[in-house]
Amino acid sequence: MCPARSPLVAACLLSLSVVGCTSVKEQFRQAWVEMKADLAILDSGDDGLDAFGSADAKYLRAARAEMER
């Protein structure tokens, strides 16, 4: 490789890595927002477990509470 092109190639690689890091950072941020939304649903009274029937929903809620301890 020509020595005059080395700084240009290095600058291109650095800019690509910065863009990639920003993309990964955004993906982690989006995943965190989605996990917080999922947890908010589970903490609400409308967690969807009633669809399994009242006895099973009670059992599943108790199991989830035990796992959170």
Predicted model as a PDB file, atoms N, CA, C, CB and O in Angstrom, pLDDT in the B-factor column:
MODEL        1                                                                  
ATOM      1  N   MET A   1       0.846  -1.171   0.000  1.00 50.00           N  
ATOM      2  CA  MET A   1       0.000   0.000   0.000  1.00 50.00           C  
ATOM      3  C   MET A   1       0.886   1.227   0.000  1.00 50.00           C  
ATOM      4  CB  MET A   1      -0.959   0.002   1.209  1.00 50.00           C  
ATOM      5  O   MET A   1       1.960   1.224   0.601  1.00 50.00           O  
ATOM      6  N   CYS A   2       0.456   2.237  -0.648  1.00 52.00           N  
ATOM      7  CA  CYS A   2       1.193   3.497  -0.722  1.00 52.00           C  
ATOM      8  C   CYS A   2       1.165   4.188   0.641  1.00 52.00           C  
ATOM      9  CB  CYS A   2       0.596   4.424  -1.819  1.00 52.00           C  
ATOM     10  O   CYS A   2       0.096   4.296   1.242  1.00 52.00           O  
ATOM     11  N   PRO A   3       2.301   4.656   1.142  1.00 55.00           N  
ATOM     12  CA  PRO A   3       2.320   5.314   2.458  1.00 55.00           C  
ATOM     13  C   PRO A   3       1.416   6.543   2.537  1.00 55.00           C  
ATOM     14  CB  PRO A   3       3.733   5.717   2.803  1.00 55.00           C  
ATOM     15  O   PRO A   3       0.925   6.884   3.613  1.00 55.00           O  
ATOM     16  N   ALA A   4       1.195   7.204   1.410  1.00 53.00           N  
ATOM     17  CA  ALA A   4       0.335   8.396   1.411  1.00 53.00           C  
ATOM     18  C   ALA A   4      -1.122   8.014   1.651  1.00 53.00           C  
ATOM     19  CB  ALA A   4       0.467   9.160   0.080  1.00 53.00           C  
ATOM     20  O   ALA A   4      -1.901   8.840   2.126  1.00 53.00           O  
ATOM     21  N   ARG A   5      -1.502   6.787   1.335  1.00 59.00           N  
ATOM     22  CA  ARG A   5      -2.892   6.349   1.512  1.00 59.00           C  
ATOM     23  C   ARG A   5      -3.155   5.808   2.913  1.00 59.00           C  
ATOM     24  CB  ARG A   5      -3.238   5.287   0.484  1.00 59.00           C  
ATOM     25  O   ARG A   5      -4.316   5.676   3.300  1.00 59.00           O  
ATOM     26  N   SER A   6      -2.139   5.496   3.668  1.00 65.00           N  
ATOM     27  CA  SER A   6      -2.315   4.917   5.003  1.00 65.00           C  
ATOM     28  C   SER A   6      -3.190   5.766   5.922  1.00 65.00           C  
ATOM     29  CB  SER A   6      -0.971   4.716   5.648  1.00 65.00           C  
ATOM     30  O   SER A   6      -4.098   5.228   6.555  1.00 65.00           O  
ATOM     31  N   PRO A   7      -2.947   7.080   6.015  1.00 68.00           N  
ATOM     32  CA  PRO A   7      -3.827   7.886   6.885  1.00 68.00           C  
ATOM     33  C   PRO A   7      -5.277   7.896   6.397  1.00 68.00           C  
ATOM     34  CB  PRO A   7      -3.308   9.324   6.965  1.00 68.00           C  
ATOM     35  O   PRO A   7      -6.206   7.903   7.205  1.00 68.00           O  
ATOM     36  N   LEU A   8      -5.466   7.897   5.094  1.00 66.00           N  
ATOM     37  CA  LEU A   8      -6.822   7.896   4.541  1.00 66.00           C  
ATOM     38  C   LEU A   8      -7.532   6.591   4.879  1.00 66.00           C  
ATOM     39  CB  LEU A   8      -6.788   8.106   3.013  1.00 66.00           C  
ATOM     40  O   LEU A   8      -8.697   6.597   5.276  1.00 66.00           O  
ATOM     41  N   VAL A   9      -6.830   5.473   4.720  1.00 72.00           N  
ATOM     42  CA  VAL A   9      -7.415   4.169   5.042  1.00 72.00           C  
ATOM     43  C   VAL A   9      -7.717   4.093   6.534  1.00 72.00           C  
ATOM     44  CB  VAL A   9      -6.463   3.016   4.622  1.00 72.00           C  
ATOM     45  O   VAL A   9      -8.771   3.592   6.925  1.00 72.00           O  
ATOM     46  N   ALA A  10      -6.809   4.581   7.368  1.00 71.00           N  
ATOM     47  CA  ALA A  10      -7.023   4.573   8.817  1.00 71.00           C  
ATOM     48  C   ALA A  10      -8.230   5.429   9.184  1.00 71.00           C  
ATOM     49  CB  ALA A  10      -5.767   5.079   9.553  1.00 71.00           C  
ATOM     50  O   ALA A  10      -9.030   5.042  10.035  1.00 71.00           O  
ATOM     51  N   ALA A  11      -8.364   6.589   8.548  1.00 71.00           N  
ATOM     52  CA  ALA A  11      -9.504   7.460   8.827  1.00 71.00           C  
ATOM     53  C   ALA A  11     -10.815   6.804   8.410  1.00 71.00           C  
ATOM     54  CB  ALA A  11      -9.338   8.799   8.110  1.00 71.00           C  
ATOM     55  O   ALA A  11     -11.823   6.928   9.106  1.00 71.00           O  
ATOM     56  N   CYS A  12     -10.804   6.109   7.279  1.00 66.00           N  
ATOM     57  CA  CYS A  12     -12.018   5.418   6.826  1.00 66.00           C  
ATOM     58  C   CYS A  12     -12.402   4.302   7.789  1.00 66.00           C  
ATOM     59  CB  CYS A  12     -11.818   4.845   5.412  1.00 66.00           C  
ATOM     60  O   CYS A  12     -13.574   4.154   8.138  1.00 66.00           O  
ATOM     61  N   LEU A  13     -11.417   3.517   8.220  1.00 67.00           N  
ATOM     62  CA  LEU A  13     -11.706   2.436   9.160  1.00 67.00           C  
ATOM     63  C   LEU A  13     -12.215   2.973  10.488  1.00 67.00           C  
ATOM     64  CB  LEU A  13     -10.464   1.587   9.387  1.00 67.00           C  
ATOM     65  O   LEU A  13     -13.136   2.411  11.081  1.00 67.00           O  
ATOM     66  N   LEU A  14     -11.613   4.061  10.952  1.00 68.00           N  
ATOM     67  CA  LEU A  14     -12.058   4.660  12.210  1.00 68.00           C  
ATOM     68  C   LEU A  14     -13.483   5.177  12.098  1.00 68.00           C  
ATOM     69  CB  LEU A  14     -11.122   5.795  12.622  1.00 68.00           C  
ATOM     70  O   LEU A  14     -14.284   4.984  13.013  1.00 68.00           O  
ATOM     71  N   SER A  15     -13.809   5.828  10.997  1.00 67.00           N  
ATOM     72  CA  SER A  15     -15.173   6.338  10.834  1.00 67.00           C  
ATOM     73  C   SER A  15     -16.184   5.200  10.740  1.00 67.00           C  
ATOM     74  CB  SER A  15     -15.265   7.221   9.587  1.00 67.00           C  
ATOM     75  O   SER A  15     -17.294   5.309  11.261  1.00 67.00           O  
ATOM     76  N   LEU A  16     -15.801   4.106  10.075  1.00 64.00           N  
ATOM     77  CA  LEU A  16     -16.707   2.955   9.989  1.00 64.00           C  
ATOM     78  C   LEU A  16     -16.924   2.323  11.357  1.00 64.00           C  
ATOM     79  CB  LEU A  16     -16.155   1.908   9.011  1.00 64.00           C  
ATOM     80  O   LEU A  16     -18.033   1.888  11.666  1.00 64.00           O  
ATOM     81  N   SER A  17     -15.880   2.267  12.182  1.00 66.00           N  
ATOM     82  CA  SER A  17     -16.039   1.683  13.510  1.00 66.00           C  
ATOM     83  C   SER A  17     -16.902   2.567  14.401  1.00 66.00           C  
ATOM     84  CB  SER A  17     -14.676   1.459  14.159  1.00 66.00           C  
ATOM     85  O   SER A  17     -17.668   2.059  15.219  1.00 66.00           O  
ATOM     86  N   VAL A  18     -16.789   3.875  14.252  1.00 63.00           N  
ATOM     87  CA  VAL A  18     -17.622   4.799  15.036  1.00 63.00           C  
ATOM     88  C   VAL A  18     -19.079   4.646  14.636  1.00 63.00           C  
ATOM     89  CB  VAL A  18     -17.162   6.266  14.839  1.00 63.00           C  
ATOM     90  O   VAL A  18     -19.960   4.621  15.495  1.00 63.00           O  
ATOM     91  N   VAL A  19     -19.339   4.544  13.340  1.00 64.00           N  
ATOM     92  CA  VAL A  19     -20.712   4.357  12.869  1.00 64.00           C  
ATOM     93  C   VAL A  19     -21.244   3.026  13.384  1.00 64.00           C  
ATOM     94  CB  VAL A  19     -20.784   4.412  11.316  1.00 64.00           C  
ATOM     95  O   VAL A  19     -22.395   2.950  13.813  1.00 64.00           O  
ATOM     96  N   GLY A  20     -20.434   1.986  13.350  1.00 65.00           N  
ATOM     97  CA  GLY A  20     -20.849   0.681  13.852  1.00 65.00           C  
ATOM     98  C   GLY A  20     -21.141   0.717  15.334  1.00 65.00           C  
ATOM     99  O   GLY A  20     -22.113   0.112  15.787  1.00 65.00           O  
ATOM    100  N   CYS A  21     -20.309   1.421  16.109  1.00 67.00           N  
ATOM    101  CA  CYS A  21     -20.538   1.525  17.555  1.00 67.00           C  
ATOM    102  C   CYS A  21     -21.831   2.267  17.850  1.00 67.00           C  
ATOM    103  CB  CYS A  21     -19.361   2.234  18.238  1.00 67.00           C  
ATOM    104  O   CYS A  21     -22.569   1.903  18.766  1.00 67.00           O  
ATOM    105  N   THR A  22     -22.100   3.302  17.078  1.00 70.00           N  
ATOM    106  CA  THR A  22     -23.338   4.052  17.267  1.00 70.00           C  
ATOM    107  C   THR A  22     -24.536   3.159  16.991  1.00 70.00           C  
ATOM    108  CB  THR A  22     -23.371   5.292  16.356  1.00 70.00           C  
ATOM    109  O   THR A  22     -25.537   3.219  17.705  1.00 70.00           O  
ATOM    110  N   SER A  23     -24.440   2.340  15.968  1.00 77.00           N  
ATOM    111  CA  SER A  23     -25.529   1.435  15.632  1.00 77.00           C  
ATOM    112  C   SER A  23     -25.739   0.407  16.738  1.00 77.00           C  
ATOM    113  CB  SER A  23     -25.251   0.734  14.301  1.00 77.00           C  
ATOM    114  O   SER A  23     -26.877   0.138  17.123  1.00 77.00           O  
ATOM    115  N   VAL A  24     -24.671  -0.161  17.245  1.00 74.00           N  
ATOM    116  CA  VAL A  24     -24.773  -1.140  18.322  1.00 74.00           C  
ATOM    117  C   VAL A  24     -25.319  -0.476  19.581  1.00 74.00           C  
ATOM    118  CB  VAL A  24     -23.399  -1.787  18.604  1.00 74.00           C  
ATOM    119  O   VAL A  24     -26.142  -1.056  20.289  1.00 74.00           O  
ATOM    120  N   LYS A  25     -24.865   0.723  19.853  1.00 79.00           N  
ATOM    121  CA  LYS A  25     -25.347   1.476  21.020  1.00 79.00           C  
ATOM    122  C   LYS A  25     -26.854   1.711  20.912  1.00 79.00           C  
ATOM    123  CB  LYS A  25     -24.600   2.831  21.146  1.00 79.00           C  
ATOM    124  O   LYS A  25     -27.580   1.572  21.896  1.00 79.00           O  
ATOM    125  N   GLU A  26     -27.312   2.061  19.731  1.00 83.00           N  
ATOM    126  CA  GLU A  26     -28.743   2.290  19.506  1.00 83.00           C  
ATOM    127  C   GLU A  26     -29.531   0.996  19.670  1.00 83.00           C  
ATOM    128  CB  GLU A  26     -28.983   2.880  18.105  1.00 83.00           C  
ATOM    129  O   GLU A  26     -30.640   1.012  20.203  1.00 83.00           O  
ATOM    130  N   GLN A  27     -28.973  -0.120  19.219  1.00 84.00           N  
ATOM    131  CA  GLN A  27     -29.657  -1.403  19.368  1.00 84.00           C  
ATOM    132  C   GLN A  27     -29.782  -1.787  20.839  1.00 84.00           C  
ATOM    133  CB  GLN A  27     -28.913  -2.500  18.597  1.00 84.00           C  
ATOM    134  O   GLN A  27     -30.825  -2.285  21.261  1.00 84.00           O  
ATOM    135  N   PHE A  28     -28.727  -1.562  21.621  1.00 86.00           N  
ATOM    136  CA  PHE A  28     -28.797  -1.841  23.053  1.00 86.00           C  
ATOM    137  C   PHE A  28     -29.812  -0.934  23.741  1.00 86.00           C  
ATOM    138  CB  PHE A  28     -27.418  -1.670  23.696  1.00 86.00           C  
ATOM    139  O   PHE A  28     -30.549  -1.377  24.622  1.00 86.00           O  
ATOM    140  N   ARG A  29     -29.849   0.335  23.339  1.00 87.00           N  
ATOM    141  CA  ARG A  29     -30.814   1.271  23.931  1.00 87.00           C  
ATOM    142  C   ARG A  29     -32.235   0.822  23.624  1.00 87.00           C  
ATOM    143  CB  ARG A  29     -30.582   2.708  23.404  1.00 87.00           C  
ATOM    144  O   ARG A  29     -33.097   0.847  24.503  1.00 87.00           O  
ATOM    145  N   GLN A  30     -32.486   0.411  22.387  1.00 90.00           N  
ATOM    146  CA  GLN A  30     -33.817  -0.038  21.991  1.00 90.00           C  
ATOM    147  C   GLN A  30     -34.204  -1.309  22.743  1.00 90.00           C  
ATOM    148  CB  GLN A  30     -33.874  -0.279  20.475  1.00 90.00           C  
ATOM    149  O   GLN A  30     -35.349  -1.455  23.171  1.00 90.00           O  
ATOM    150  N   ALA A  31     -33.253  -2.227  22.906  1.00 89.00           N  
ATOM    151  CA  ALA A  31     -33.536  -3.460  23.650  1.00 89.00           C  
ATOM    152  C   ALA A  31     -33.870  -3.141  25.099  1.00 89.00           C  
ATOM    153  CB  ALA A  31     -32.336  -4.426  23.582  1.00 89.00           C  
ATOM    154  O   ALA A  31     -34.770  -3.755  25.672  1.00 89.00           O  
ATOM    155  N   TRP A  32     -33.163  -2.195  25.696  1.00 87.00           N  
ATOM    156  CA  TRP A  32     -33.417  -1.805  27.080  1.00 87.00           C  
ATOM    157  C   TRP A  32     -34.817  -1.209  27.216  1.00 87.00           C  
ATOM    158  CB  TRP A  32     -32.355  -0.796  27.562  1.00 87.00           C  
ATOM    159  O   TRP A  32     -35.535  -1.522  28.165  1.00 87.00           O  
ATOM    160  N   VAL A  33     -35.202  -0.359  26.279  1.00 89.00           N  
ATOM    161  CA  VAL A  33     -36.540   0.246  26.309  1.00 89.00           C  
ATOM    162  C   VAL A  33     -37.610  -0.840  26.203  1.00 89.00           C  
ATOM    163  CB  VAL A  33     -36.704   1.278  25.161  1.00 89.00           C  
ATOM    164  O   VAL A  33     -38.615  -0.786  26.910  1.00 89.00           O  
ATOM    165  N   GLU A  34     -37.405  -1.813  25.335  1.00 88.00           N  
ATOM    166  CA  GLU A  34     -38.379  -2.889  25.172  1.00 88.00           C  
ATOM    167  C   GLU A  34     -38.455  -3.775  26.412  1.00 88.00           C  
ATOM    168  CB  GLU A  34     -38.028  -3.733  23.954  1.00 88.00           C  
ATOM    169  O   GLU A  34     -39.542  -4.213  26.788  1.00 88.00           O  
ATOM    170  N   MET A  35     -37.316  -4.045  27.054  1.00 84.00           N  
ATOM    171  CA  MET A  35     -37.334  -4.850  28.280  1.00 84.00           C  
ATOM    172  C   MET A  35     -38.056  -4.121  29.406  1.00 84.00           C  
ATOM    173  CB  MET A  35     -35.904  -5.197  28.713  1.00 84.00           C  
ATOM    174  O   MET A  35     -38.793  -4.738  30.175  1.00 84.00           O  
ATOM    175  N   LYS A  36     -37.845  -2.808  29.505  1.00 83.00           N  
ATOM    176  CA  LYS A  36     -38.551  -2.035  30.532  1.00 83.00           C  
ATOM    177  C   LYS A  36     -40.052  -2.055  30.282  1.00 83.00           C  
ATOM    178  CB  LYS A  36     -38.040  -0.583  30.567  1.00 83.00           C  
ATOM    179  O   LYS A  36     -40.836  -2.139  31.227  1.00 83.00           O  
ATOM    180  N   ALA A  37     -40.457  -1.979  29.020  1.00 82.00           N  
ATOM    181  CA  ALA A  37     -41.885  -2.040  28.690  1.00 82.00           C  
ATOM    182  C   ALA A  37     -42.465  -3.401  29.052  1.00 82.00           C  
ATOM    183  CB  ALA A  37     -42.108  -1.751  27.195  1.00 82.00           C  
ATOM    184  O   ALA A  37     -43.575  -3.486  29.576  1.00 82.00           O  
ATOM    185  N   ASP A  38     -41.711  -4.471  28.771  1.00 77.00           N  
ATOM    186  CA  ASP A  38     -42.175  -5.819  29.125  1.00 77.00           C  
ATOM    187  C   ASP A  38     -42.320  -5.964  30.637  1.00 77.00           C  
ATOM    188  CB  ASP A  38     -41.202  -6.885  28.582  1.00 77.00           C  
ATOM    189  O   ASP A  38     -43.294  -6.547  31.112  1.00 77.00           O  
ATOM    190  N   LEU A  39     -41.364  -5.442  31.390  1.00 74.00           N  
ATOM    191  CA  LEU A  39     -41.439  -5.522  32.849  1.00 74.00           C  
ATOM    192  C   LEU A  39     -42.616  -4.715  33.392  1.00 74.00           C  
ATOM    193  CB  LEU A  39     -40.134  -5.027  33.474  1.00 74.00           C  
ATOM    194  O   LEU A  39     -43.257  -5.126  34.359  1.00 74.00           O  
ATOM    195  N   ALA A  40     -42.900  -3.575  32.777  1.00 74.00           N  
ATOM    196  CA  ALA A  40     -44.040  -2.768  33.216  1.00 74.00           C  
ATOM    197  C   ALA A  40     -45.343  -3.529  33.014  1.00 74.00           C  
ATOM    198  CB  ALA A  40     -44.082  -1.430  32.456  1.00 74.00           C  
ATOM    199  O   ALA A  40     -46.248  -3.441  33.845  1.00 74.00           O  
ATOM    200  N   ILE A  41     -45.447  -4.269  31.928  1.00 71.00           N  
ATOM    201  CA  ILE A  41     -46.655  -5.067  31.693  1.00 71.00           C  
ATOM    202  C   ILE A  41     -46.771  -6.161  32.738  1.00 71.00           C  
ATOM    203  CB  ILE A  41     -46.642  -5.681  30.278  1.00 71.00           C  
ATOM    204  O   ILE A  41     -47.857  -6.411  33.261  1.00 71.00           O  
ATOM    205  N   LEU A  42     -45.646  -6.822  33.048  1.00 67.00           N  
ATOM    206  CA  LEU A  42     -45.690  -7.894  34.050  1.00 67.00           C  
ATOM    207  C   LEU A  42     -46.044  -7.360  35.430  1.00 67.00           C  
ATOM    208  CB  LEU A  42     -44.351  -8.620  34.107  1.00 67.00           C  
ATOM    209  O   LEU A  42     -46.698  -8.050  36.211  1.00 67.00           O  
ATOM    210  N   ASP A  43     -45.617  -6.133  35.740  1.00 64.00           N  
ATOM    211  CA  ASP A  43     -45.910  -5.547  37.040  1.00 64.00           C  
ATOM    212  C   ASP A  43     -47.338  -5.009  37.125  1.00 64.00           C  
ATOM    213  CB  ASP A  43     -44.926  -4.438  37.337  1.00 64.00           C  
ATOM    214  O   ASP A  43     -47.842  -4.761  38.221  1.00 64.00           O  
ATOM    215  N   SER A  44     -47.989  -4.829  35.984  1.00 64.00           N  
ATOM    216  CA  SER A  44     -49.353  -4.314  36.001  1.00 64.00           C  
ATOM    217  C   SER A  44     -50.325  -5.446  36.313  1.00 64.00           C  
ATOM    218  CB  SER A  44     -49.708  -3.648  34.650  1.00 64.00           C  
ATOM    219  O   SER A  44     -49.945  -6.617  36.329  1.00 64.00           O  
ATOM    220  N   GLY A  45     -51.559  -5.092  36.557  1.00 66.00           N  
ATOM    221  CA  GLY A  45     -52.582  -6.098  36.820  1.00 66.00           C  
ATOM    222  C   GLY A  45     -52.978  -6.867  35.572  1.00 66.00           C  
ATOM    223  O   GLY A  45     -53.587  -7.932  35.667  1.00 66.00           O  
ATOM    224  N   ASP A  46     -52.642  -6.345  34.417  1.00 67.00           N  
ATOM    225  CA  ASP A  46     -53.014  -6.971  33.141  1.00 67.00           C  
ATOM    226  C   ASP A  46     -51.785  -7.655  32.550  1.00 67.00           C  
ATOM    227  CB  ASP A  46     -53.598  -5.915  32.139  1.00 67.00           C  
ATOM    228  O   ASP A  46     -51.278  -7.238  31.509  1.00 67.00           O  
ATOM    229  N   ASP A  47     -51.309  -8.704  33.214  1.00 69.00           N  
ATOM    230  CA  ASP A  47     -50.105  -9.385  32.759  1.00 69.00           C  
ATOM    231  C   ASP A  47     -50.398 -10.528  31.793  1.00 69.00           C  
ATOM    232  CB  ASP A  47     -49.343  -9.910  33.940  1.00 69.00           C  
ATOM    233  O   ASP A  47     -49.466 -11.176  31.316  1.00 69.00           O  
ATOM    234  N   GLY A  48     -51.653 -10.788  31.496  1.00 72.00           N  
ATOM    235  CA  GLY A  48     -52.019 -11.800  30.528  1.00 72.00           C  
ATOM    236  C   GLY A  48     -52.103 -13.205  31.089  1.00 72.00           C  
ATOM    237  O   GLY A  48     -52.467 -14.133  30.366  1.00 72.00           O  
ATOM    238  N   LEU A  49     -51.777 -13.385  32.357  1.00 76.00           N  
ATOM    239  CA  LEU A  49     -51.794 -14.725  32.933  1.00 76.00           C  
ATOM    240  C   LEU A  49     -53.207 -15.228  33.200  1.00 76.00           C  
ATOM    241  CB  LEU A  49     -51.001 -14.742  34.214  1.00 76.00           C  
ATOM    242  O   LEU A  49     -53.406 -16.432  33.367  1.00 76.00           O  
ATOM    243  N   ASP A  50     -54.182 -14.342  33.244  1.00 74.00           N  
ATOM    244  CA  ASP A  50     -55.569 -14.764  33.468  1.00 74.00           C  
ATOM    245  C   ASP A  50     -56.091 -15.625  32.320  1.00 74.00           C  
ATOM    246  CB  ASP A  50     -56.470 -13.542  33.648  1.00 74.00           C  
ATOM    247  O   ASP A  50     -57.086 -16.332  32.478  1.00 74.00           O  
ATOM    248  N   ALA A  51     -55.436 -15.571  31.189  1.00 78.00           N  
ATOM    249  CA  ALA A  51     -55.860 -16.388  30.054  1.00 78.00           C  
ATOM    250  C   ALA A  51     -55.668 -17.878  30.336  1.00 78.00           C  
ATOM    251  CB  ALA A  51     -55.086 -15.989  28.797  1.00 78.00           C  
ATOM    252  O   ALA A  51     -56.276 -18.712  29.665  1.00 78.00           O  
ATOM    253  N   PHE A  52     -54.833 -18.226  31.317  1.00 81.00           N  
ATOM    254  CA  PHE A  52     -54.596 -19.622  31.665  1.00 81.00           C  
ATOM    255  C   PHE A  52     -55.610 -20.161  32.672  1.00 81.00           C  
ATOM    256  CB  PHE A  52     -53.203 -19.777  32.218  1.00 81.00           C  
ATOM    257  O   PHE A  52     -55.572 -21.341  33.021  1.00 81.00           O  
ATOM    258  N   GLY A  53     -56.501 -19.316  33.131  1.00 82.00           N  
ATOM    259  CA  GLY A  53     -57.457 -19.710  34.163  1.00 82.00           C  
ATOM    260  C   GLY A  53     -57.000 -19.167  35.503  1.00 82.00           C  
ATOM    261  O   GLY A  53     -55.812 -18.917  35.707  1.00 82.00           O  
ATOM    262  N   SER A  54     -57.939 -18.987  36.409  1.00 83.00           N  
ATOM    263  CA  SER A  54     -57.606 -18.310  37.661  1.00 83.00           C  
ATOM    264  C   SER A  54     -56.638 -19.115  38.529  1.00 83.00           C  
ATOM    265  CB  SER A  54     -58.870 -18.028  38.440  1.00 83.00           C  
ATOM    266  O   SER A  54     -55.732 -18.536  39.130  1.00 83.00           O  
ATOM    267  N   ALA A  55     -56.808 -20.428  38.608  1.00 87.00           N  
ATOM    268  CA  ALA A  55     -55.922 -21.240  39.440  1.00 87.00           C  
ATOM    269  C   ALA A  55     -54.503 -21.259  38.873  1.00 87.00           C  
ATOM    270  CB  ALA A  55     -56.464 -22.673  39.558  1.00 87.00           C  
ATOM    271  O   ALA A  55     -53.530 -21.115  39.612  1.00 87.00           O  
ATOM    272  N   ASP A  56     -54.394 -21.436  37.559  1.00 87.00           N  
ATOM    273  CA  ASP A  56     -53.068 -21.452  36.930  1.00 87.00           C  
ATOM    274  C   ASP A  56     -52.414 -20.076  36.992  1.00 87.00           C  
ATOM    275  CB  ASP A  56     -53.171 -21.918  35.469  1.00 87.00           C  
ATOM    276  O   ASP A  56     -51.206 -19.970  37.204  1.00 87.00           O  
ATOM    277  N   ALA A  57     -53.209 -19.018  36.809  1.00 83.00           N  
ATOM    278  CA  ALA A  57     -52.661 -17.663  36.886  1.00 83.00           C  
ATOM    279  C   ALA A  57     -52.110 -17.393  38.284  1.00 83.00           C  
ATOM    280  CB  ALA A  57     -53.741 -16.618  36.523  1.00 83.00           C  
ATOM    281  O   ALA A  57     -51.047 -16.790  38.435  1.00 83.00           O  
ATOM    282  N   LYS A  58     -52.839 -17.844  39.302  1.00 85.00           N  
ATOM    283  CA  LYS A  58     -52.372 -17.665  40.678  1.00 85.00           C  
ATOM    284  C   LYS A  58     -51.058 -18.415  40.896  1.00 85.00           C  
ATOM    285  CB  LYS A  58     -53.442 -18.153  41.682  1.00 85.00           C  
ATOM    286  O   LYS A  58     -50.135 -17.892  41.520  1.00 85.00           O  
ATOM    287  N   TYR A  59     -50.979 -19.640  40.380  1.00 89.00           N  
ATOM    288  CA  TYR A  59     -49.757 -20.437  40.505  1.00 89.00           C  
ATOM    289  C   TYR A  59     -48.586 -19.777  39.773  1.00 89.00           C  
ATOM    290  CB  TYR A  59     -49.988 -21.853  39.957  1.00 89.00           C  
ATOM    291  O   TYR A  59     -47.479 -19.708  40.309  1.00 89.00           O  
ATOM    292  N   LEU A  60     -48.824 -19.295  38.559  1.00 85.00           N  
ATOM    293  CA  LEU A  60     -47.761 -18.658  37.780  1.00 85.00           C  
ATOM    294  C   LEU A  60     -47.280 -17.364  38.428  1.00 85.00           C  
ATOM    295  CB  LEU A  60     -48.245 -18.375  36.365  1.00 85.00           C  
ATOM    296  O   LEU A  60     -46.082 -17.080  38.436  1.00 85.00           O  
ATOM    297  N   ARG A  61     -48.209 -16.583  38.971  1.00 83.00           N  
ATOM    298  CA  ARG A  61     -47.800 -15.351  39.666  1.00 83.00           C  
ATOM    299  C   ARG A  61     -46.974 -15.673  40.909  1.00 83.00           C  
ATOM    300  CB  ARG A  61     -49.037 -14.515  40.059  1.00 83.00           C  
ATOM    301  O   ARG A  61     -46.001 -14.980  41.206  1.00 83.00           O  
ATOM    302  N   ALA A  62     -47.356 -16.712  41.627  1.00 88.00           N  
ATOM    303  CA  ALA A  62     -46.592 -17.108  42.800  1.00 88.00           C  
ATOM    304  C   ALA A  62     -45.195 -17.595  42.402  1.00 88.00           C  
ATOM    305  CB  ALA A  62     -47.339 -18.200  43.575  1.00 88.00           C  
ATOM    306  O   ALA A  62     -44.214 -17.293  43.080  1.00 88.00           O  
ATOM    307  N   ALA A  63     -45.110 -18.343  41.312  1.00 89.00           N  
ATOM    308  CA  ALA A  63     -43.813 -18.822  40.833  1.00 89.00           C  
ATOM    309  C   ALA A  63     -42.935 -17.648  40.401  1.00 89.00           C  
ATOM    310  CB  ALA A  63     -44.000 -19.809  39.661  1.00 89.00           C  
ATOM    311  O   ALA A  63     -41.737 -17.630  40.686  1.00 89.00           O  
ATOM    312  N   ARG A  64     -43.521 -16.678  39.724  1.00 84.00           N  
ATOM    313  CA  ARG A  64     -42.753 -15.509  39.301  1.00 84.00           C  
ATOM    314  C   ARG A  64     -42.275 -14.721  40.509  1.00 84.00           C  
ATOM    315  CB  ARG A  64     -43.593 -14.611  38.381  1.00 84.00           C  
ATOM    316  O   ARG A  64     -41.133 -14.262  40.533  1.00 84.00           O  
ATOM    317  N   ALA A  65     -43.127 -14.559  41.511  1.00 84.00           N  
ATOM    318  CA  ALA A  65     -42.719 -13.839  42.713  1.00 84.00           C  
ATOM    319  C   ALA A  65     -41.589 -14.570  43.438  1.00 84.00           C  
ATOM    320  CB  ALA A  65     -43.915 -13.655  43.651  1.00 84.00           C  
ATOM    321  O   ALA A  65     -40.676 -13.939  43.971  1.00 84.00           O  
ATOM    322  N   GLU A  66     -41.655 -15.896  43.456  1.00 89.00           N  
ATOM    323  CA  GLU A  66     -40.591 -16.694  44.081  1.00 89.00           C  
ATOM    324  C   GLU A  66     -39.273 -16.519  43.328  1.00 89.00           C  
ATOM    325  CB  GLU A  66     -40.985 -18.189  44.123  1.00 89.00           C  
ATOM    326  O   GLU A  66     -38.215 -16.415  43.948  1.00 89.00           O  
ATOM    327  N   MET A  67     -39.330 -16.486  42.003  1.00 87.00           N  
ATOM    328  CA  MET A  67     -38.114 -16.324  41.212  1.00 87.00           C  
ATOM    329  C   MET A  67     -37.511 -14.941  41.393  1.00 87.00           C  
ATOM    330  CB  MET A  67     -38.404 -16.573  39.741  1.00 87.00           C  
ATOM    331  O   MET A  67     -36.294 -14.791  41.277  1.00 87.00           O  
ATOM    332  N   GLU A  68     -38.322 -13.923  41.674  1.00 80.00           N  
ATOM    333  CA  GLU A  68     -37.821 -12.570  41.839  1.00 80.00           C  
ATOM    334  C   GLU A  68     -37.115 -12.370  43.169  1.00 80.00           C  
ATOM    335  CB  GLU A  68     -38.947 -11.589  41.711  1.00 80.00           C  
ATOM    336  O   GLU A  68     -36.380 -11.397  43.339  1.00 80.00           O  
ATOM    337  N   ARG A  69     -37.328 -13.281  44.116  1.00 79.00           N  
ATOM    338  CA  ARG A  69     -36.668 -13.145  45.430  1.00 79.00           C  
ATOM    339  C   ARG A  69     -35.242 -13.518  45.404  1.00 79.00           C  
ATOM    340  CB  ARG A  69     -37.347 -13.968  46.446  1.00 79.00           C  
ATOM    341  O   ARG A  69     -34.568 -13.452  46.433  1.00 79.00           O  
TER     342      ARG A  69                                                      
ENDMDL                                                                          
END                                                                             
